[in-house]
Amino acid sequence: MNTASTSLSSSGPAPGAEQSLRSGRLGVIGIVFFVVAAASPLVGMTGALPAAILLGNGAAAPGAYLLAGLTLLLFSVGYAAMSHQVTNSGAFFAYIGRGMGLHLGVGSAFVSLLAYLAIHLSIFGFFGGLMAEQVGALPWWGWSLLAWAAVTWLSLRSVDVGAHVLGLLLGLELLVLVITTVAILVQGGPEGWNFAASFSPSNILAGGLAGSAGIALAFAFASFVGFEATAIYGEESINPKRTVPLATYVAVLFITVLFASTTFAVVTGLGSGQVMDRVVELSSVDGAPLVNPANVLFTLASQYVGDWLAAMMKSLVLSSLFAAMLAFQNSAARYLFALGRGGTLPAALANVNSRGAPSAGSVTVSVITLAVIVLFALAGLDPILNMFFWFSGLAVVSILLIEILVCFAVIAWFRRVPGDSNIFQSLIAPVLATIGLSVGLYLLMARFGLLTGAVAEGLDPTTTSWAMNGLGWFMALLPFGVLVAGYFFAMARHKENKELIQDVIS
């Protein structure tokens, strides 16, 4: 790649505007807060886990979460090694641009931006829907707009203020999960601990990747979205070449252990031999299962700890969603900042305010969010069945596609410039991660109709792969289309711009 003469736009920075994020504001713990908050562990355990159990491999769901976590840990090896040489706010497209060429890097940047905007929008829908159901007083869109105003204000206050808010909310969220997990495991549940039922390979893969095991793994991979955001905060971190790799490993290990232990506790609390029947019993409304999946964890919290913890958990689900909204607002804003600074998008997006926050990018994300909330409200669409499930499915496919490209980029880069990396970091781990992530992407797309509700008429998505309607196919293929469009967009705007070159090769 001849990066010395390759770029995309001749547009320069806005006169007098500051275009550098303020450095030295975040340490390992601050970055991990943003990443774990984005993963929304309490939301995942109340929403995705019951579906993974009932529609997937039952008592072996904890093993599916562990397997997904180990795959992403392998991805983190090469990702962290390359972060020693790439420390900007557009981490993914900078990695892919360095390893596989500028044009593909820009294409991947648009896919990453699509992913973060999609998951951001999905959470606004889920938050509004839950608030309308649990609190009332306002329609879902009223609650979403209140959250929109608060998230916009906090994102403009600077990243360290956001980290303080996330730290408080996340600390409480983790506390209730740990209390519930420990209480269940100490008391043992109705049948005691059964590690074989949850973690033996034969049980994890029961039903095959095209069947129940694949469904469980699809939900598990979806629950990990957000962990990859560590390098986005590289420019604002203290000693990024040390902080970003360490934060990546800490975040992935922490989320994996948390998900595996909590899911095992849920299975233990319900009884491994009757876990599917109990999930049906606790999540059903008017005989329809999984209409109220959160009730599974709430019931276990009441049974093994007390009603007070279940009440606290209900409130913290909402605060968890708010924390995730703030985390993804920051992520999307920083991608817009990097693309604006590079000239791929208007240079005004690279402006930062006096507090060092990417104000133009944050305002842009807020404008898009406001437009989508208003559109869904006027169209009478459901905030959860439509806004949440549609956008979250789109986001997960996008993220896995980009992670696979990052693995290829890591391999390509270290083959040219070995540096101080070893063969495990530069080849073995990325190859294994590519295989695991590719399987995960296949499973997600094959079960996209089940994940999003965009199912072809007359087909059962629990037994039929690729059972999508036209909307489902559009959303599943959109990330690939954006990648190709971004690639040719970069080729068409082949002009001199040193800042973009800096972003891609720095």
NURODO-172106 format. One record per residue: x, y, z of N, C-alpha, C, O in turn. Coordinates in pm, whole numbers, plus 50000, padded with zeros to 5 digits. Each point is the difference from the previous one (the first is absolute). Layout:
XYZXYZXYZXYZ;...
This chain:
500844988150000499165011950000500875012450000500875001650086;498905007149817500805012249992499285011250072499385008649937;500694991450195499265009750079500595013849991499335009750036;501864991549918500605013249993499325008849898500155012250006;499134982149903499355008249898498514997349987499365004349904;500104988650194498604996049991499175007050106500395000250117;498475005449843499045005250095498675002249933499814996249884;499255010050189498655000249950499405013749977499015001049927;501515009150128499345012949987500985011150019500984998950073;498745011849859500855011650017499455009550103500615010350028;498254986450030499415008950099500865000450122500504989750044;499695021750011500845001650117499195003150121498785000849991;501855001150123499315003050120499355013649996500455009049929;498504992550148499345012850010500945010150062500694996750097;499385015349851500935009950050499795002650148498875002250045;502204997550028499945003250141499444989450089499915001850122;499704986949820499394989550081501054990850056501004997049935;498774998550188500924990450060499624986149953498834996550001;502184995549956499684987049944500854988950062500384990549932;499905010850195500694989350072499234997050127499625009050074;500144977949950499364996150125500995001850114501204998049983;498305005850133500875002950112500584987150056499264990850037;502055008549969500684987750042500164999450151499825010050070;500524978049978500324998250142498825000550093500175002450119;498614995349830498825001250084499504986650053499274999650098;501134989549837499454986950036501114989950028500984999149927;498844993450182500874988950029499324987049963498955000049935;501634988850107499444986849969498584998750053499114995649928;500685008250197498684998350062498955008449928498884995449978;501465016949985499055008649931499564994049867498825000249968;502144994549955499664994049871499174987450022499024997749928;501364994150169499254987850027498565003250039499084992849963;500725018150112498645004250035499175002149875498884995049990;501665012549913499265002749877499684987049926498904998349950;502074992750043499834987849923499014990550066499124994649932;501005003250198499084991050069498595006050002499014992849989;500915020550025498695006549995499354997949865498794997849992;501995003049901499474997849866499484985749983499024997849929;501634992650136499554986149994498714997750078499344989949981;500305019550109498734999450076499754986250061499044993449961;501805002350133499864986350051498654996850061499484989049982;499945020450092498704997250062498914998649895499114991550013;500955016749883499034998949891500164986749928499024993549966;502235002550010500244987349933499484988150080499464990549943;500725010150189499564988950084498484999650017499434989350024;499915022149964498555000050012499294998349866498864995649996;501835008049894499354999249870500464988549914499194991849958;502125007350016500514989949907500104986150061499724990149933;500675009050195500244986850060498784990949999500134988549958;498685016150086498854990949995499724994849859499634988449984;500555020149914499804995549862501054989849960499704990349931;501565011950112501074990549968499734986450064500304989749941;499145010450178499684987450069498854992749931500114988249968;498795019050008498794993649950500094996549852499604989149960;500915019949960500084997649857501304992849961500094994049892;500915006750198501304994249971500224986650068499184990949989;501965008150082500404986950052499744998150149500734992650066;498255013949987499544997350135501045002650107500545011150009;499744978750072500935001550112501435002749954500835004150081;499474993749792501365002349949500195014349951501055003149943;498005005650077500155014049959501245006650062500675007749932;499664989550195501245005950054501244996349919500905008149985;499154979849963501124995849918500075007749869501095002749949;497745000949996499985008049878500585013850026500755005349917;498915000550198500555013150035501524999250022500745009049960;499714980250103501434998250022500744998349868501075005649981;498364986749927500634997749870500085013049920501035002849938;497925005150064500025012949931501065009150061500725006949928;499384993250205501005008350067501414995949967500875008649981;499394978350013501344995249966500375003749856501155003349972;497874996049938500265004149861500395014749993500945003749929;498355004750146500305014350000501305003050074500655010149973;499724981450120501305001650066501134997449900501015007150001;498814983049913500994997649894500085012049906501095004049959;497765001750008499995012049918500795011250068500715007649934;499164993450197500645010950075501514999149999500685010150017;499864977949962501464998450000500635008349888500895008150024;498644989749853500525007849888499575014550006500785009049967;498014993450075499455013550013500855008350097500345011449971;499994982650144500815007150099501435001949951500605010550024;499954979549907501375001349949500105011449900500985007450000;498014994149916500055010649899499725013750062500395010249944;498954990150171499725012850065501275006850048499985011950031;501144980849975501295006350032500415009749890500805009150023;498644989049856500405008349887498875008649946500235008749916;498544989150130498845007649954499285005450122499434992350077;500585020849942499405005850121499155012149966500175010750059;498904987849846499115011349972498564996350029499704988850040;499405020949939498614998050038499204992349896498824997350022;501794999049867499334991949899500654986449991500354995649891;499824997750222500864988350011499794989549893500964995849935;497814999750043499794989249906500415003749859500724992449934;498845019250018500375003049862501485003449989500584998449893;500035006350215501455002249997500744986849991501004999049928;498554990850144500634986849994499864994149859500984995449941;497795004850007499754993949870500705008049889500504994249904;499535019050111500695008249901501484997349997500614999749893;499984998350224501434997150004500304986149947500994998049930;498174992450103500304986249962499574996249860500654992049934;498235013950018499414995249875499765011049898499424997449894;501015014750134499865010649902499015010650041499014997350068;501265014749890499225011650039498544999149958499115003450078;500624991949800498634999649950499144990550082498875003450035;501654984749995499234990650082499885005350142498994997650067;502025009649980499915006150132498865009950010499275000150099;500565008249800498905009750000498664992849989499045003850068;500884985849848498764992349993499624994250133498845000250039;502164994450033499724994250132499615010750101499264997350095;501245015049885499645010950091498515002949992499365002350102;500104997549778498575002349985499184988650061498935002550057;501564985249932499294988850062500045001250152498994997450067;502165006449988500105001850145499075011050048499344998750103;500615012249822499095010950036498554995349995499205003450088;500464988849810498664994249991499694991450123498905000750055;502074991349987499804991150114499715007850128499064996850073;501765013549955499845007350124498725008450000499355001450104;500305004249782498745007349992498824990550018499015003550065;501074984649878498904990450009499784995250143498874999850048;502204996450020499824995350137499565011350091499244997950095;501255014249877499585011850075498495002149987499315002450099;500194996849779498575001949975499174988850063498925002550052;501594985349943499264988850057499805001750150498944996750053;502075008550014499915001750145499005011050036499304998950101;500645011649819499005010350024498594994249990499135003650079;500654987549826498694993749989499694991250119498895000650053;502074991349990499794991250115499755008050127499124996750079;501655013949940499845008450119498625006350003499314999650102;500285006449787498695006349996498874990250023499045003050071;501074985049869498974990050018499884995250144498904998650052;502244998950013499984995450139499495010850094499234997250092;501195015349886499535010850086498495001949988499325002250100;500174997049778498565001449980499234988950069498905002250050;501694985649953499344988650062500105000450152499024997450070;502185005749982500224999250144499575012650075499554999150114;500605012549823499715012650067498725006549949499215005350077;500604994149791498845006549942500185015049992501125004849982;497795002750032499985014649999500285005949862499345009549960;501624985049967500355004949867499994988349901500224988650039;499525014249834500174989549899501474996749985500865007250051;499434981949881501404995549989500905010849942501125002050046;498375005149853500845010049935500275011950092501025006849985;498074995850110500255010750096501184996750090500865008450024;499184979150025501144995750083501294999649918501065003750050;498854991949825501194999749915500555014049976501215002049996;497905007649989500465013849978500645005950125500965007649991;498524988950126500645004650124501414994250012500945007050035;499184980149935501334993750003500915006249895501195002050025;498265001249859500775006249893500615013350045501175002849974;498035005250095500505013050048501124998150102501005007149995;498834983350097501014997850104501304994549940501095004350039;498794986349868501194994149938500755010549918501235000550003;498045007749925500655010649921500795009450091501145003349970;498255000850138500665009350093501264993850060501055006450005;498854981150041501154993550062501124997749899501175001450035;498494995049842501034997349901500785012649964501154999249957;498235012450060500675012649971500815005350119500775009449985;499044984650131500685004650120501444995050007500775005150082;499594985549838501334993849989499954985750049499174996350083;501744995949865499974985650021500214995950145499454989950043;501345017750034500254995750136498775001850089499794992250092;499385018149879498745001650073499104988149972499364994650090;500605001449779499214988249965500494987650071499194991750042;502125007049974500554988450068499574999650146499754989250054;500175022350012499565000450139498564995350012499664992450091;499475012249817498604995750002499914985049974499304992850072;501425002549825499984985749969500534991750115499494989150028;501555016050040500584992550110499004997650111499934988950054;499305021249980498994998650105498924990049960499674990950076;499775011049804498934991249954500494985749984499324990550040;501855008049900500534986749975500344992950130499804987950012;500735019450086500324993950129498774993950065500064988950051;498825018349947498764994850057499484988149921499534990150057;500565010949812499534989149913500774987150025499414989350012;501915011849997500824988250025499764994550139500054987950022;499705021050073499774995650137498794990850011500084989750066;498815013949870498804991750010500204986749928499484989850044;501285010349845500264987449932500884990850083499754988050008;501275017850055500914991950083499264994650122500174988350035;499025020050029499244995450117499094988449963499964989950070;499325011649820499094989349956500764987449965499604989050038;501515012549888500804988449960500554992650121499874987750009;500725019550083500594993850118498934993250085500204988950048;498665017749971498934994450082499484986949943499784990450074;500045009249795499504987849937501034988750011499664988750035;501605014449934501024989750002500284994850141500294988250018;499625020550081500204995550139498874990850042500244989850064;498535013749900498854991750040499834987749912499384990250041;501165010349839500064987949918498834997249910500104991449913;498795015550104498854997549914499344986750028500454992650088;498495004049840499254987650028500754987349967499684989450055;501325011349858500714987849959501505000750026500724990749967;499755020250091501435001650022500725004149872499395001949896;501944999350115500815004049884500124988349903500194988650040;499715014449832500184989749898500865006049888499485004849899;501864994650121500915005849902499904993049865500105006549896;499704980450106499954992549874498835004649914500145001149878;498725001450183498835004349924500225013349931499455002449892;501365006250169500195013549946501265001849917500045008449910;501004983850119501305002949938500634988549922501075001949941;498324986350056500604989249922499815002949852498925004449959;502114993349959499905003049855498814993249934499365006049913;500334981850126498894992949936498685007050025499135000149913;500705005650206498765007150030499975013949934498965004549952;502205002150046500055013349938499644999249853499305008649947;501184980949986499774998549856498814991249968499804996449884;499405000050215498834991649977499035007049905499725011950015;499794980649889499095005949902500715005449877499365003149899;501974998150110500785004549885499985015149982499145007050053;501854997849870500115014449977498845005449919499685011850009;499674979549913498845004549922498724999250082498935004149953;501164990550170498824998450082500085007650130500355011850001;499344981450110499885006750129501325005850048500025010750060;501094982349915501305005250042500315013149928500525009450060;499174991149812500235012249922499185011650050500485011450002;498284986050038499145010650052500595005750128500055012250018;500404979150073500585004550126501265008349975500195010550062;500664984849847501235007449969499695013449935500715009850023;498234990849896499625012749938499625010350106500445011449993;498764984650104499625009150109501225003650085500125011350047;500784979149972501195002750081500895010449933500445009550065;499854988949806500825009849928499345013750003500685010250015;498004990149970499295012950003500165007050133500015012350005;500124980250103500115005950134501355006750023500135008250092;500884988649828501345005450020500255013049923501085005950013;497974998649909500225012149921500355011750091499315002550099;501755004649867500445011550079501394998450056500675009950031;499794977549984501314997850063501145005849915501045003850053;498754996949815501075003649909500315014950000500895004549927;498385003250153500135014649994501215005450075500195012250005;500644979250053501125005050082500925009349924500385010550052;499994985949825500995007849927499455013349950500775008949964;497894992650033499415012749957500455011450091500105011449958;500164985250170500375010350098501525001450012500505006150095;500244988349808501465000450008500575014050011500905002450079;498575006949841500545013650001499785007150133500765008950037;498194986950036499665006850124500524992750124499735004150113;501014985249864500454991950111501395004150048500745007049931;499584988550189501335002050056500914989049946499724988250020;501355015449913500944990349943499244989349919499954988450042;499475015449843499134990949925500634986949959499304989949992;502015009849983500634987549956500014989550111500154988149972;499705016250152499874990650110498534998850043499524989050028;499795022349978498655000250054499024992249913499204992250053;500835009749814499024993749912500124984750000498984993350016;502215000949966500074985350006499554994450134499294990050005;501145016450104499624995050132498505001150020499374990850053;500045020549906498555001850014499234989749917498954995250042;501575001549841499354990149914499954986550069498944993750006;502195001650045500034987150068499135000050125499264990550024;500825020150054499205000950123498524999649965499234992750064;500355015049836498585000649964499484986549951498954995450044;501794998249865499534987249945499974989250107499024992650010;502035006550071500024990050106498895002450101499334990750044;500505021849992498985003350099498604996549949499224993750071;500485010449806498664997349945499784985049984498924995050029;502104997849927499874985549982499734993050133499094991850009;501705011450092499804993850132498635003850057499314991550057;500325021149928498705004550052498864992649933499104995050067;500915004449799498924993449928499964985050030498934994450024;502244999049975500034985650023499524996450140499234990650017;501225016950083499624997050139498545003350026499304992450068;500225018749879498605003850023499054990649930498984996050056;501345000349819499134990649930500004986350067498964993450006;502195002450046500044987350072499175000850128499344990350038;500705021150029499205001750120498514999649967499224994150076;500385011949813498584999749961499554985749973498934995950045;501894996649881499674986049972499944992150131499104991750018;501845010650072500024993150129498775003750082499374991350060;500285021449942498855004450077498694994349950499094997350079;500805000749791498794994249943500014984850005498944993650002;502265000550001500144985549995500334995749860499185001649910;502004992850069500444996849865499084990249928499865000549878;499514990650197499134990149938498645005349960499294993749922;500335017850131498685005649970500085014649953499015007350005;502174996749951500245014249972499105005449890499535011450009;500224980749886499185005149890498545001450042499345009749964;500164980750111498625001050050499845012050093498985006949996;502014995750087499935011250094500075013449927499335009650039;501484991249855500065012449923498655002749933499545011449998;499834978249949498665001749941499035005050105499225009249975;500824984650143499085003750108500175014650044499035007250017;502214996850000500265013350057499945011349897499745011450037;500494985749837500055010749900498705001649921499885009149918;499144982150107498785000249920499015010550048499885002950119;499425002849784498885009150026498854995249913500104999649877;498794996850188498834994749928500364987849917499504998049889;501404993750167500374987649935501075001149894500414989849944;500055022350027501045001949898501355001750068500205009650074;500764981249902501315000850066500855011349946499835004549886;501105000150198501005010249968499415013949976500685009049950;498044992850084499435013449992500575008850111500185012149982;500104981850134500595007350113501254992650048500004994450109;501065005449810501194992150036500705004950125500634992150071;499285020949959500685005450117499494994050130500714999950100;498074995149897499424994450122500764987750049499914996650118;500834996849795500794988350041501045004150104500054994250108;500765015749860501035004550093499405007050121500494998550112;498455009349867499355006950112499464989950102500115002050121;499304987049828499464989850089501114993250080499854997650120;501274999349814501124993850070500575009450106500384995550108;499695017449862500505009650098499095000550122500495000550113;498204999249866499064999950112500104987150080499985000350123;500144988549808500014986950066501254997750083499934994950111;501235008949833501264996750067500585011350084500884997750082;498635014549897500515011350078498875007450070500005001050123;499045004049803498895007350059499335009049897500585003349897;498185000650134499255008549908500685013549978499865006149894;500884998550206500655013049988501035000049886500185010149931;500504978550051501014999549894499334999849863500495006149906;498394986750084499284999849872499515013949964500075003949883;499445003650215499545013649974501175008949956499875008149908;501274990250159501195007749964500464996249859500455008649923;499454978750044500424995249869499145006049889500525003549894;498184997750130499115005849900500405014449968499955004249884;500445003250218500435013849978501345000449927500235008549914;500654982350122501345000149942500024995349855500935003449926;498084988950032499904996749858499875012849919500605001549893;498615007850159499815012749930501275008450004500375006249900;500304994050215501255007850007501094993549914500865007049947;499104979750040500954993049913499815004249855500965002249926;497784998950035499715004649864500495014349979500545003449894;499275005050208500475013849989501525000549988500545007649919;500144984250161501464999649992500474995549862500975005349947;498324985049995500374995349866499755010849896500785001649907;498135005950107499725010949907501145010150000500435004649895;500054998950224501095009650011501294994349940500735007149932;499544980150093501224993749948499994999949847501025003249938;497854993050000499964999349854499905013849937500455001949886;498995007850184500055013849951501455004449985500395005949899;500424991250204501415003549997500744992749887500835005949931;498874981350051500684992149896499685005349861500915002149920;497815000150050499615004949869500575013949974500435003049888;499565005650214500525013549984501494999949966500465008249921;500284982550137501434999349975500314994349862501035003349941;498124988250007500184995749861499745011549905500755001949904;498215006050121499745011649916501145010050008500385006049899;500184995750221501155008850018501174995649912500605008149930;499724978950074501144995049923499765001349850500925003549926;497864993750029499695001249857499995014649956500395003149887;499175005850202500035014249967501425005449995500345007749911;500484988350185501395004550003500764995049877500905006749951;498724981650001500674994549883499495005449869500634997849896;498235009450105499495005649877499054990949926499485003849895;500274984050157499044991149936498595005550013499224999449905;500455006050211498765007150023500335014750021501185003450012;497835005449992500285014350015500945002950117499874994150108;501075015149869501035003050100499435005750128500634999050105;498195006949888499395005750120499734989350107499935003350118;499934984149841499754989250096501214997650091499884993350102;501275012049861501214998150082500135010650109500964999750077;498115009549930500105010450102499754994450139499134991550019;501645013150079499794996450140499725012850079500385010949957;498964987650157499695011850080501105002850102501034993250001;498765016750083501035004250095500314989450104501045000550066;498064989849949500214989250097500724988149938500284990250069;500035010749803500724989249934499114989049947500504989649958;498185012450043499084990049948499735002749852500015011549958;499764978049961499715001849857498595005249980499094992349967;500725020550054498675005950007499224998649870498824996750002;501845005949884499304999249872499504985849973498874998049956;501984992250071499604986149982498874996150092499074993049959;500985011550166498974996650097498665006249962498964993550011;501065019149945498775006549958499424992949878498784998549990;502074997249919499534992849881499314987050038498934996849948;501684995850144499374987650047498655003050064499034992749979;500905018050098498745003650066498935003849899498834996650018;501555010449876499035003849897499444987549930498804999049977;502084991649990499554987649937499074992350093498964994949958;501425004350170499184992950098498625006350012498994993050002;500985020250007498725007150011499124997249879498804997550015;501785002849866499234997649878499394986049999498854998349960;501924991650083499504986350000498904998150105499004993549972;501175012250147498964999050102498695006049949498944994050015;501155017949925498815006749947499374991749889498784998749994;502044995749918499504991949889499254987750049498904997249953;501684995650142499364988050052498725003550076499024992649993;500995018650077498805004350073498885003549903498854995950021;501455011749875498985004049903499464988049922498834999849962;502044990350015499584988149924499254989950087499454990249948;500525012250183499304990950090500694986750019499354990150034;501965009449944500764987650016500314997550147500105009450079;500054977949956500264996450139501465002650035500894996749923;499375009350195501385003350035500884987950026501225000849982;498194988150060500804988050031499964990149884501054996049949;497755000050010499894990149893500595004949870500534992149922;499405020850052500525005549875501325007250020501034995549948;498985015550125501205008450010501154992550067501135000649953;498604992450157501074993050071500514988149921501214998949976;497914992149984500454987649937500565002549859500984993549962;498445015649963500525002649865501425005550006500914994949935;499265015650143501315006650003501074991750071501165000549961;498464992050143501014991950068500504988749910501194996950002;497934997049921500444989749906500945005649894501014993849967;498655017949981500865006649902501375003150059501024998349933;499015006350191501265003750065500914988150021501215000949976;498254987950067500824988350030500654994549874501184996550002;498075002649889500584995349874501125009349956501044995449954;498745017650060501015009949960501294998450081501095000049944;498764998650187501184998950086500804987549969501235000649991;498104988049993500744987649972500705000749865501124995049986;498245011149914500655001749870501295008050015501034996349943;498935014650132501185008350018501074992850081501195001249969;498424991350131500984992650080500744989749916501204997950019;498114995749887500664990649910501025007249913501114995149979;498515016649969500945007849919501205004550082501125000449948;498675002950179501125003850086500974988350016501215002049998;498264986050016500884988250011500874998649875501204997650012;498215003949870500784999549876501045011149997501134997949955;498485014050092500915011449999501194997750092501135003649967;498624990550149501074997150095501014990449937501215002150008;498274987449929500884990149936500825006749890501214998049991;498125009949924500705006449887501055009950048501105000649944;498575007150160500955010050048501244993750060501125003949967;498704986350121501164994150067500824991149908501154997050032;498304998849856500814992949901500985009649933501114996149964;498475016550021500875010049940500955006250101501175002449971;498305000250150500795006850103499864991950130499155003350083;501674986449936499864991350118500135007550132499284996950095;501615012849912500185007350125500394990850114500804990949981;498625011550137500324991950117498924989750030500004994150108;499085003649797498934990250023500534985949979500964997949926;498404992450140500364986049981498994993449906499005006149963;501254981450000499164993449900498584997850051499064999749921;500784998750210498644998250053499205012949983498844999549960;501775012050069499315012849987499735003549854498925005149968;502034992249945499925004849863499344990349903499615004149891;500244983150145499464990249906499024990250063498844999349959;501624993350142499164989150052498695005250058498924995449962;501175014350131498785005450062499085006649899498794997550004;501725010949904499095005949900499344989749909498835001649964;501894987749997499414989749915498884992750074498924998149946;501354998050179498984993250080498795009250023498854995549994;501425017250032498915009550020499195001849872498775001150006;501894999149880499305001349872499044988449980498865002049956;501594986050075499144988249985498795001150094498864998149958;501415005050169498915001050096499025011249967498794998050009;501725013649953499135011349967499214997449873498855004149988;501774989049915499294996749877498844990650027498925001549944;501314988750143498914991150040498915008150070498824998049974;501595011050115499035008450069499195008549905498795001450016;501875004549883499305008349902499014991649919498885004349973;501554983849988499104991149926498764996750084498875000449950;501354996450177498874996550087499065011850018498784998349998;501775013650020499175011950017499165002649876498815003250010;501804995649873499245002749878498984988949971498905002749953;501484985050076499074989049978498785001150091498914995649962;501275010150157498905001650095499565014650015499445003950102;500835004049793499715014350008498505002650016499595009250071;499614982749863498565001450015499554997950143499125007150050;501484982950017499664997350140500455011450091499285003750092;501915001949882500545010550085499245013249984499865007450097;499654995449784499395013149974498494999749988499355010450008;500084977949974498554999149978499615002549855498814999949968;502185002349944499715002349858499934986549930500924996249927;497994996550095499874986249957499084999049878498975006749992;501424984949914499164997549883498724993150042500014991550089;498895012249847498704994650037499954984949977500414994949896;499074998250206499834985649989501204991750041499954987849994;501155018750048501194992750040500235001350150499705010450059;500834979150003500335000150142501505002450015500804991249966;499605020550083501445003250007500754991750103501234999749997;498074993350094500694991550096500434986849939500884993250053;498525003149835500354987249936500535001949857500564990749943;499275021350001500415002549861501055011049995499755011150046;501414985849899501045010149983499655009349883499284996049908;501225016350097499825010049894498535003049975499605003049887;499594996350219498555002349986499695014950013499355004250096;501125003849809499845014650006499045005049893499894994449891;499415016550143499225007049899500895010249929501215000350023;498205008049890500795009649924500765009750089501165003049973;498195001950134500665009150092501184993150068501055006150018;498764981450020501074992550066501224998549911501135002050044;498644994549829501124998749906500705013449980501235000649992;497985010249999500605013349983500925003450116501135004649979;498394993250145500815003550117501224991050013501085004650036;498764982449934501114990750013501115002849899501184998050030;498455006749851500985002549895500495014449996500985003149932;498345005950141500385014149996501455002550039500665007949931;499904985950174501415002450033500954996749885500995007149979;498724982249946500864996349887499885010349889500985003549935;497795001450043499815010349900500705013050035500585006649914;499364997150215500685012150045501514998649985500675009649962;499874978650067501434997649984500445002049855501005006749974;498254987549933500355001349859499845014549954500865005349929;498045001150112499765013949960501105009150054500475009049931;499944988650194501075008150059501324998049928500785009449985;499474978449972501244997249927500055008249870501025006349970;497894993549954500005007249873499905015150021500485007949919;498894996250191499975014250035501435005050023500365010949955;500434981050115501395003850026500795000849870500835009049983;498934981849926500705000349872499625012449920500855006149934;497874997750072499535011349921500535013350052500115009649925;500214990950204500495012550060501474998650036500415002050114;500344994649787501434996950015500805013049988500575002949895;499485004950215500705012949998500935001050120499984991650090;500815018749909501035001750104499385005150130499305010150000;500964982950111499555004650131500874993550106499834988350032;501095019450023500984994350092499364994950130500484990450059;498445016249984499394995850126499394986149987500094992050094;499285004949792499444986749981501124989749999499874989450061;501235013749869501144991050000500494997750142500324988850039;499725021950038500444998750139499054991050078500454991650079;498245010049900499044991850072500114985249962499804991350084;500505006049790500054986149956501304993250040500014988050027;501105019449977501284993350025500595003550136501094995250032;498225012950051500575004050129499834989350104500425001750114;
